[in-house]
């Protein structure tokens, strides 16, 4: 007679992730309901710059539309970072403590970077470029965050990692970031040329070095 020995299987809880996913979709639904026209323009950002032209004032960075979608963006990107690290066997995707750490670090990184950019832009007298550049970055980054949210749901609840989704999403994020830089360079080429030295310092100090250190921190710790 065969004796079967049951081994307990340790499965990380996914309830915390479900709550965050539901919260994100609720925030999107409420934002769409309250700011219906703006959300429609925002949803066309991938193929139209109408949203950037209409809401180009720097005050739009600090209103409730931007704040609500910023929360969704950070939640979404933190999930994608954790899922990517899980894919490379660095952390467990169900580890909520690791997620909180990533979420906190990402939020501090984005907000600190924005404040430092404001200070340096004022010092270099390139406030106009910095404000418009930040608005474009925030808009496109938020758009990406909303787009990858459903992918995060699929990747999180799928027990088998989907290599194609992870690699293609990383590639799309990089391409959109490059596109944002190119658009900004084209729009403000005269301003940039007149202050080329300061712009190079700005680019190296705040657009290259921080992401390198973030990459180093996530991969080496």
Backbone as CSV, one residue per row, in Angstrom:
resi,resn,N_x,N_y,N_z,CA_x,CA_y,CA_z,C_x,C_y,C_z
1,UNK,0.835,-1.196,0.000,0.000,0.000,0.000,0.879,1.258,0.000
2,UNK,0.571,2.184,-0.861,1.383,3.386,-0.976,0.975,4.402,0.078
3,UNK,1.985,5.009,0.687,1.730,6.060,1.670,1.981,7.418,1.018
4,UNK,0.981,8.250,1.058,1.113,9.582,0.486,1.400,10.581,1.604
5,UNK,2.432,11.356,1.410,2.794,12.376,2.386,2.491,13.740,1.785
6,UNK,1.605,14.447,2.406,1.224,15.764,1.911,2.202,16.813,2.411
7,UNK,2.782,17.560,1.479,3.709,18.626,1.824,2.997,19.981,1.713
8,UNK,3.082,20.783,2.750,2.435,22.101,2.659,3.102,22.953,1.586
9,UNK,2.295,23.597,0.797,2.794,24.454,-0.273,2.658,25.912,0.132
10,UNK,3.801,26.583,0.180,3.819,27.977,0.620,3.487,28.893,-0.554
11,UNK,2.313,29.469,-0.489,1.883,30.373,-1.557,1.675,31.764,-0.959
12,UNK,2.380,32.733,-1.506,2.247,34.095,-1.012,0.856,34.628,-1.255
13,UNK,0.348,35.394,-0.291,-0.989,35.960,-0.436,-1.024,36.994,-1.557
14,UNK,-2.127,36.976,-2.311,-2.298,37.926,-3.405,-3.403,38.938,-3.115
15,UNK,-3.945,38.884,-1.901,-5.048,39.776,-1.560,-4.635,41.241,-1.624
16,UNK,-3.429,41.543,-1.151,-2.968,42.932,-1.151,-2.892,43.483,-2.582
17,UNK,-2.468,42.635,-3.518,-2.367,43.061,-4.911,-3.757,43.298,-5.499
18,UNK,-4.692,42.422,-5.155,-6.068,42.581,-5.642,-6.658,43.909,-5.185
19,UNK,-6.415,44.254,-3.925,-6.917,45.527,-3.384,-6.332,46.701,-4.167
20,UNK,-5.032,46.656,-4.449,-4.374,47.752,-5.176,-4.851,47.839,-6.623
21,UNK,-5.053,46.695,-7.251,-5.566,46.699,-8.625,-6.973,47.305,-8.677
22,UNK,-7.825,46.887,-7.738,-9.189,47.424,-7.688,-9.159,48.926,-7.421
23,UNK,-8.310,49.351,-6.476,-8.174,50.767,-6.161,-7.748,51.567,-7.394
24,UNK,-6.811,51.025,-8.161,-6.325,51.709,-9.358,-7.433,51.887,-10.386
25,UNK,-8.185,50.827,-10.635,-9.274,50.915,-11.618,-10.400,51.832,-11.134
26,UNK,-10.637,51.861,-9.831,-11.646,52.775,-9.282,-11.197,54.226,-9.474
27,UNK,-9.927,54.511,-9.209,-9.397,55.858,-9.392,-9.494,56.301,-10.854
28,UNK,-9.206,55.381,-11.762,-9.313,55.692,-13.190,-10.770,56.003,-13.549
29,UNK,-11.691,55.187,-13.053,-13.113,55.381,-13.350,-13.618,56.713,-12.796
30,UNK,-13.232,57.037,-11.554,-13.674,58.299,-10.942,-13.072,59.487,-11.696
31,UNK,-11.791,59.402,-12.029,-11.127,60.493,-12.759,-11.772,60.700,-14.124
32,UNK,-12.089,59.610,-14.778,-12.741,59.715,-16.089,-14.116,60.347,-15.964
33,UNK,-14.824,60.049,-14.899,-16.167,60.595,-14.694,-16.123,62.082,-14.359
34,UNK,-15.182,62.475,-13.499,-15.100,63.869,-13.052,-14.491,64.768,-14.118
35,UNK,-13.440,64.268,-14.795,-12.748,65.059,-15.826,-12.951,64.398,-17.198
36,UNK,-14.202,64.299,-17.599,-14.539,63.522,-18.794,-13.837,64.031,-20.051
37,UNK,-13.949,65.319,-20.347,-13.358,65.869,-21.568,-11.836,65.759,-21.557
38,UNK,-11.247,66.075,-20.425,-9.787,66.005,-20.318,-9.304,64.568,-20.461
39,UNK,-10.036,63.634,-19.880,-9.635,62.235,-19.962,-9.711,61.739,-21.412
40,UNK,-10.709,62.194,-22.157,-10.832,61.815,-23.565,-9.621,62.313,-24.349
41,UNK,-9.237,63.573,-24.127,-8.049,64.115,-24.794,-6.795,63.360,-24.371
42,UNK,-6.718,63.023,-23.090,-5.560,62.288,-22.574,-5.459,60.895,-23.195
43,UNK,-6.593,60.251,-23.397,-6.595,58.889,-23.948,-6.099,58.843,-25.390
44,UNK,-6.080,60.006,-26.061,-5.615,60.070,-27.455,-4.146,60.481,-27.548
45,UNK,-3.471,60.518,-26.409,-2.108,61.037,-26.363,-1.146,60.254,-27.240
46,UNK,-1.401,58.979,-27.433,-0.479,58.137,-28.188,-0.382,58.543,-29.651
47,UNK,-1.436,59.168,-30.184,-1.404,59.555,-31.591,-1.766,61.029,-31.826
48,UNK,-1.991,61.782,-30.771,-2.334,63.192,-30.917,-1.695,63.998,-29.792
49,UNK,-1.181,65.198,-30.120,-0.580,66.065,-29.113,-1.549,67.139,-28.632
50,UNK,-2.840,66.934,-28.898,-3.860,67.905,-28.491,-3.840,68.123,-26.984
51,UNK,-3.701,67.051,-26.228,-3.692,67.149,-24.769,-2.538,68.024,-24.296
52,UNK,-1.347,67.818,-24.861,-0.176,68.597,-24.466,-0.378,70.077,-24.775
53,UNK,-0.985,70.376,-25.928,-1.193,71.762,-26.329,-2.236,72.465,-25.458
54,UNK,-3.293,71.746,-25.100,-4.369,72.351,-24.312,-3.948,72.547,-22.860
55,UNK,-3.298,71.540,-22.289,-2.956,71.572,-20.864,-1.452,71.775,-20.669
56,UNK,-0.907,72.723,-21.386,0.539,72.965,-21.339,0.947,73.843,-20.170
57,UNK,-0.008,74.486,-19.514,0.320,75.334,-18.371,0.871,74.487,-17.231
58,UNK,1.921,74.965,-16.572,2.575,74.193,-15.509,1.649,73.923,-14.327
59,UNK,0.592,74.744,-14.167,-0.353,74.517,-13.080,-1.095,73.206,-13.208
60,UNK,-1.128,72.650,-14.413,-1.820,71.375,-14.621,-1.074,70.194,-14.020
61,UNK,0.171,70.430,-13.590,0.930,69.357,-12.959,0.447,69.080,-11.532
62,UNK,-0.261,70.051,-10.937,-0.620,69.921,-9.528,-2.127,69.892,-9.292
63,UNK,-2.933,69.571,-10.312,-4.378,69.487,-10.081,-4.780,68.044,-9.786
64,UNK,-6.071,67.855,-9.462,-6.533,66.537,-9.012,-6.488,65.486,-10.114
65,UNK,-6.659,65.900,-11.351,-6.558,64.950,-12.460,-5.170,64.327,-12.490
66,UNK,-4.159,65.163,-12.442,-2.781,64.681,-12.482,-2.428,63.886,-11.233
67,UNK,-2.881,64.362,-10.080,-2.554,63.680,-8.824,-3.160,62.280,-8.780
68,UNK,-4.449,62.166,-9.171,-5.117,60.860,-9.139,-4.435,59.868,-10.067
69,UNK,-4.118,60.328,-11.283,-3.472,59.419,-12.231,-2.013,59.175,-11.871
70,UNK,-1.404,60.114,-11.136,-0.044,59.885,-10.642,-0.027,58.709,-9.671
71,UNK,-1.042,58.652,-8.806,-1.139,57.531,-7.857,-1.244,56.206,-8.620
72,UNK,-2.110,56.189,-9.646,-2.261,54.973,-10.457,-0.958,54.635,-11.165
73,UNK,-0.299,55.669,-11.676,0.958,55.467,-12.387,2.010,54.815,-11.493
74,UNK,2.168,55.334,-10.281,3.182,54.806,-9.366,2.854,53.371,-8.961
75,UNK,1.582,53.107,-8.676,1.163,51.738,-8.335,1.483,50.790,-9.486
76,UNK,1.160,51.216,-10.702,1.360,50.374,-11.887,2.836,50.116,-12.157
77,UNK,3.650,51.164,-12.118,5.082,50.996,-12.384,5.754,50.174,-11.294
78,UNK,5.328,50.356,-10.050,5.901,49.563,-8.961,5.593,48.078,-9.163
79,UNK,4.375,47.778,-9.612,4.027,46.393,-9.922,4.903,45.853,-11.044
80,UNK,5.063,46.652,-12.097,5.847,46.164,-13.237,7.305,45.949,-12.861
81,UNK,7.854,46.831,-12.031,9.235,46.649,-11.574,9.358,45.363,-10.771
82,UNK,8.398,45.129,-9.862,8.455,43.905,-9.054,8.290,42.658,-9.916
83,UNK,7.390,42.719,-10.897,7.192,41.573,-11.785,8.433,41.320,-12.635
84,UNK,9.100,42.381,-13.057,10.333,42.225,-13.836,11.439,41.630,-12.971
85,UNK,11.564,42.125,-11.734,12.559,41.578,-10.815,12.251,40.122,-10.479
86,UNK,10.966,39.812,-10.375,10.564,38.427,-10.133,10.921,37.530,-11.312
87,UNK,10.748,38.066,-12.518,11.087,37.320,-13.736,12.570,36.960,-13.760
88,UNK,13.399,37.880,-13.239,14.841,37.644,-13.201,15.296,37.022,-11.880
89,UNK,14.333,36.506,-11.101,14.600,35.755,-9.865,15.282,36.607,-8.792
90,UNK,14.921,37.895,-8.728,15.522,38.767,-7.723,14.610,38.891,-6.504
91,UNK,13.308,39.001,-6.722,12.327,39.034,-5.632,11.152,38.146,-6.009
92,UNK,10.284,37.884,-5.036,9.054,37.152,-5.291,7.953,38.140,-5.651
93,UNK,7.162,37.817,-6.633,6.132,38.768,-7.074,5.011,38.936,-6.052
94,UNK,4.847,37.971,-5.142,3.793,38.061,-4.127,4.296,38.653,-2.816
95,UNK,5.534,39.098,-2.782,6.124,39.666,-1.563,5.656,41.112,-1.396
96,UNK,4.686,41.330,-0.525,4.122,42.669,-0.378,5.102,43.632,0.285
97,UNK,6.009,43.111,1.101,7.016,43.980,1.721,7.950,44.542,0.656
98,UNK,8.352,43.701,-0.281,9.198,44.167,-1.384,8.453,45.193,-2.222
99,UNK,7.161,44.973,-2.406,6.366,45.934,-3.193,6.304,47.288,-2.502
100,UNK,6.075,47.282,-1.194,6.026,48.544,-0.449,7.356,49.284,-0.561
101,UNK,8.451,48.537,-0.491,9.766,49.151,-0.611,9.952,49.775,-2.002
102,UNK,9.555,49.035,-3.026,9.673,49.545,-4.402,8.783,50.759,-4.596
103,UNK,7.542,50.685,-4.108,6.593,51.790,-4.241,7.116,53.043,-3.547
104,UNK,7.645,52.873,-2.350,8.167,54.009,-1.591,9.373,54.624,-2.289
105,UNK,10.301,53.765,-2.709,11.509,54.246,-3.378,11.167,54.955,-4.687
106,UNK,10.225,54.392,-5.437,9.836,54.984,-6.717,9.163,56.340,-6.515
107,UNK,8.296,56.440,-5.530,7.610,57.712,-5.250,8.604,58.787,-4.832
108,UNK,9.506,58.435,-3.923,10.522,59.387,-3.476,11.417,59.797,-4.631
109,UNK,11.776,58.830,-5.464,12.643,59.107,-6.615,11.997,60.114,-7.563
110,UNK,10.735,59.892,-7.918,10.044,60.769,-8.872,9.861,62.171,-8.296
111,UNK,9.397,62.260,-7.045,9.139,63.565,-6.442,10.430,64.336,-6.182
112,UNK,11.457,63.643,-5.696,12.741,64.295,-5.442,13.359,64.794,-6.734
113,UNK,13.278,63.973,-7.759,13.828,64.349,-9.057,13.120,65.596,-9.601
114,UNK,11.823,65.658,-9.419,11.057,66.808,-9.903,11.471,68.083,-9.173
115,UNK,11.617,68.001,-7.849,11.994,69.174,-7.069,13.406,69.637,-7.420
116,UNK,14.321,68.702,-7.577,15.699,69.064,-7.936,15.741,69.689,-9.325
117,UNK,14.928,69.157,-10.238,14.861,69.724,-11.588,14.394,71.174,-11.546
118,UNK,13.414,71.455,-10.691,12.909,72.827,-10.566,14.009,73.767,-10.078
119,UNK,14.773,73.307,-9.104,15.846,74.139,-8.543,16.937,74.396,-9.583
120,UNK,17.358,73.336,-10.267,18.421,73.480,-11.258,17.946,74.297,-12.453
121,UNK,16.701,74.084,-12.874,16.172,74.843,-14.005,16.144,76.337,-13.687
122,UNK,15.815,76.685,-12.456,15.816,78.092,-12.043,17.242,78.649,-12.049
123,UNK,18.184,77.840,-11.573,19.580,78.272,-11.538,20.145,78.470,-12.941
124,UNK,19.755,77.600,-13.877,20.259,77.676,-15.250,19.411,78.572,-16.149
125,UNK,18.332,79.135,-15.579,17.439,80.016,-16.326,16.808,79.305,-17.531
126,UNK,16.381,78.075,-17.308,15.689,77.332,-18.366,14.353,76.806,-17.817
127,UNK,13.666,77.649,-17.042,12.407,77.240,-16.427,11.356,76.867,-17.461
128,UNK,11.288,77.644,-18.547,10.265,77.377,-19.561,10.428,75.978,-20.146
129,UNK,11.658,75.661,-20.511,11.917,74.324,-21.069,11.629,73.253,-20.037
130,UNK,12.083,73.463,-18.805,11.924,72.454,-17.755,10.456,72.167,-17.469
131,UNK,9.634,73.226,-17.389,8.211,73.038,-17.090,7.502,72.280,-18.205
132,UNK,7.764,72.669,-19.453,7.130,71.999,-20.578,7.636,70.568,-20.724
133,UNK,8.911,70.396,-20.487,9.516,69.065,-20.574,8.928,68.146,-19.510
134,UNK,8.786,68.672,-18.293,8.204,67.881,-17.208,6.759,67.522,-17.498
135,UNK,6.006,68.474,-18.061,4.610,68.200,-18.384,4.486,67.072,-19.397
136,UNK,5.346,67.098,-20.417,5.328,66.026,-21.418,5.726,64.692,-20.793
137,UNK,6.771,64.710,-19.978,7.219,63.470,-19.343,6.137,62.879,-18.447
138,UNK,5.534,63.738,-17.627,4.479,63.266,-16.717,3.300,62.707,-17.501
139,UNK,2.919,63.392,-18.572,1.769,62.959,-19.365,2.021,61.600,-20.010
140,UNK,3.162,61.459,-20.671,3.467,60.203,-21.347,3.736,59.073,-20.343
141,UNK,4.400,59.409,-19.235,4.670,58.386,-18.225,3.379,57.894,-17.595
142,UNK,2.448,58.823,-17.345,1.147,58.430,-16.800,0.388,57.562,-17.793
143,UNK,0.457,57.943,-19.054,-0.212,57.165,-20.106,0.331,55.734,-20.147
144,UNK,1.650,55.611,-20.068,2.268,54.278,-20.058,1.815,53.496,-18.832
145,UNK,1.794,54.180,-17.671,1.380,53.508,-16.436,-0.018,52.941,-16.528
146,UNK,-0.939,53.692,-17.148,-2.309,53.211,-17.312,-2.367,52.053,-18.306
147,UNK,-1.559,52.131,-19.345,-1.583,51.082,-20.376,-1.040,49.751,-19.862
148,UNK,-0.012,49.814,-19.006,0.586,48.555,-18.542,-0.145,47.981,-17.326
149,UNK,-1.122,48.730,-16.788,-1.864,48.209,-15.636,-2.562,46.883,-15.944
150,UNK,-3.304,46.750,-17.061,-3.902,45.435,-17.374,-2.852,44.348,-17.590
151,UNK,-1.693,44.721,-18.148,-0.614,43.741,-18.329,-0.090,43.266,-16.980
152,UNK,-0.021,44.195,-16.018,0.402,43.809,-14.675,-0.540,42.775,-14.067
153,UNK,-1.835,42.974,-14.290,-2.832,42.023,-13.777,-2.595,40.641,-14.381
154,UNK,-2.387,40.617,-15.702,-2.159,39.334,-16.392,-0.888,38.670,-15.875
155,UNK,0.194,39.441,-15.784,1.482,38.887,-15.368,1.465,38.446,-13.904
156,UNK,0.732,39.188,-13.071,0.728,38.865,-11.646,-0.029,37.574,-11.354
157,UNK,-1.184,37.406,-11.995,-2.007,36.239,-11.691,-1.681,35.030,-12.560
158,UNK,-0.842,35.217,-13.554,-0.401,34.091,-14.384,0.805,33.437,-13.716
159,UNK,0.699,32.177,-13.426,1.777,31.480,-12.720,3.017,31.307,-13.589
160,UNK,2.836,31.261,-14.903,3.971,31.104,-15.818,4.338,32.455,-16.412
161,UNK,5.579,32.941,-16.179,5.978,34.238,-16.722,5.856,34.283,-18.249
162,UNK,5.348,35.378,-18.759,5.207,35.552,-20.204,6.353,36.433,-20.683
163,UNK,7.380,35.793,-21.208,8.598,36.506,-21.586,8.313,37.639,-22.568
164,UNK,7.478,37.357,-23.556,7.218,38.339,-24.609,6.627,39.614,-24.045
165,UNK,5.662,39.496,-23.120,5.020,40.669,-22.550,6.010,41.528,-21.765
166,UNK,6.873,40.881,-21.019,7.831,41.619,-20.199,8.833,42.370,-21.066
167,UNK,9.440,41.660,-22.010,10.451,42.290,-22.865,9.852,43.364,-23.769
168,UNK,8.680,43.085,-24.322,8.052,44.063,-25.224,7.620,45.309,-24.465
169,UNK,7.134,45.143,-23.245,6.731,46.296,-22.442,7.932,47.171,-22.094
170,UNK,9.024,46.547,-21.715,10.255,47.302,-21.433,10.699,48.072,-22.672
171,UNK,10.637,47.430,-23.824,11.034,48.076,-25.083,10.127,49.265,-25.405
172,UNK,8.818,49.089,-25.220,7.865,50.173,-25.507,8.094,51.362,-24.575
173,UNK,8.339,51.089,-23.299,8.601,52.164,-22.336,9.836,52.966,-22.745
174,UNK,10.891,52.274,-23.138,12.119,52.946,-23.569,11.883,53.771,-24.830
175,UNK,11.150,53.216,-25.783,10.889,53.918,-27.043,10.059,55.180,-26.821
176,UNK,9.043,55.093,-25.959,8.209,56.265,-25.691,9.008,57.341,-24.969
177,UNK,9.890,56.942,-24.073,10.742,57.923,-23.395,11.665,58.622,-24.384
178,UNK,12.241,57.866,-25.302,13.100,58.454,-26.333,12.295,59.409,-27.203
179,UNK,11.084,58.994,-27.560,10.206,59.840,-28.377,9.897,61.159,-27.664
180,UNK,9.653,61.097,-26.360,9.370,62.302,-25.584,10.545,63.270,-25.637
181,UNK,11.752,62.738,-25.479,12.943,63.578,-25.550,13.085,64.227,-26.922
182,UNK,12.866,63.467,-27.968,13.012,63.987,-29.323,11.999,65.097,-29.619
183,UNK,10.764,64.892,-29.170,9.729,65.919,-29.367,10.110,67.205,-28.635
184,UNK,10.597,67.068,-27.406,10.992,68.241,-26.629,12.167,68.962,-27.269
185,UNK,13.123,68.201,-27.764,14.282,68.807,-28.427,13.868,69.577,-29.673
186,UNK,12.909,69.046,-30.397,12.438,69.709,-31.612,11.700,71.002,-31.293
187,UNK,10.859,70.969,-30.277,10.058,72.134,-29.926,10.929,73.256,-29.379
188,UNK,11.902,72.896,-28.547,12.704,73.907,-27.863,14.154,73.931,-28.341
189,UNK,14.368,73.639,-29.602,15.730,73.574,-30.116,16.446,74.931,-30.028
190,UNK,15.738,76.028,-30.292,16.368,77.346,-30.223,16.792,77.687,-28.792
191,UNK,15.904,77.410,-27.844,16.215,77.665,-26.443,17.379,76.787,-25.981
192,UNK,17.389,75.519,-26.414,18.438,74.588,-26.010,19.789,75.012,-26.583
193,UNK,19.818,75.413,-27.846,21.069,75.811,-28.491,21.666,77.036,-27.805
194,UNK,20.801,77.960,-27.401,21.295,79.174,-26.743,21.860,78.890,-25.352
195,UNK,21.444,77.768,-24.757,21.948,77.398,-23.430,22.420,75.944,-23.453
196,UNK,23.191,75.621,-24.458,23.583,74.236,-24.701,24.371,73.640,-23.543
197,UNK,25.309,74.390,-22.991,26.141,73.879,-21.904,25.291,73.494,-20.698
198,UNK,24.380,74.391,-20.319,23.524,74.119,-19.171,22.580,72.948,-19.441
199,UNK,22.123,72.859,-20.683,21.218,71.771,-21.014,21.923,70.415,-20.921
200,UNK,23.188,70.366,-21.352,23.949,69.115,-21.266,24.137,68.713,-19.805
201,UNK,24.453,69.683,-18.954,24.579,69.393,-17.526,23.253,68.894,-16.957
202,UNK,22.182,69.559,-17.341,20.834,69.185,-16.898,20.509,67.757,-17.326
203,UNK,20.821,67.443,-18.580,20.502,66.128,-19.127,21.291,65.030,-18.428
204,UNK,22.585,65.266,-18.233,23.437,64.247,-17.610,23.103,64.055,-16.136
205,UNK,22.885,65.170,-15.445,22.665,65.106,-13.996,21.299,64.574,-13.621
206,UNK,20.270,64.885,-14.429,18.911,64.569,-14.014,18.152,63.624,-14.937
207,UNK,18.700,63.333,-16.115,17.976,62.462,-17.039,18.736,61.173,-17.368
208,UNK,19.981,61.092,-16.940,20.775,59.887,-17.204,21.230,59.248,-15.900
209,UNK,21.932,60.033,-15.076,22.491,59.501,-13.835,21.444,58.889,-12.893
210,UNK,20.283,59.537,-12.647,19.317,58.942,-11.711,18.827,57.565,-12.127
211,UNK,18.575,57.374,-13.426,18.082,56.075,-13.885,19.168,55.008,-13.815
212,UNK,20.411,55.431,-13.991,21.519,54.487,-13.858,21.619,53.999,-12.412
213,UNK,21.503,54.940,-11.464,21.590,54.560,-10.056,20.396,53.709,-9.635
214,UNK,19.220,54.005,-10.188,18.048,53.179,-9.904,18.261,51.766,-10.406
215,UNK,18.784,51.633,-11.619,19.056,50.318,-12.193,20.071,49.569,-11.333
216,UNK,21.119,50.281,-10.925,22.159,49.661,-10.097,21.592,49.200,-8.755
217,UNK,20.731,50.061,-8.171,20.162,49.733,-6.857,19.272,48.490,-6.926
218,UNK,18.427,48.396,-7.956,17.499,47.267,-8.068,18.212,45.957,-8.427
219,UNK,19.290,46.048,-9.171,19.954,44.827,-9.667,21.085,44.346,-8.762
220,UNK,21.619,45.234,-7.924,22.768,44.862,-7.109,22.435,44.646,-5.640
221,UNK,21.225,45.021,-5.247,20.877,44.845,-3.828,20.112,43.551,-3.637
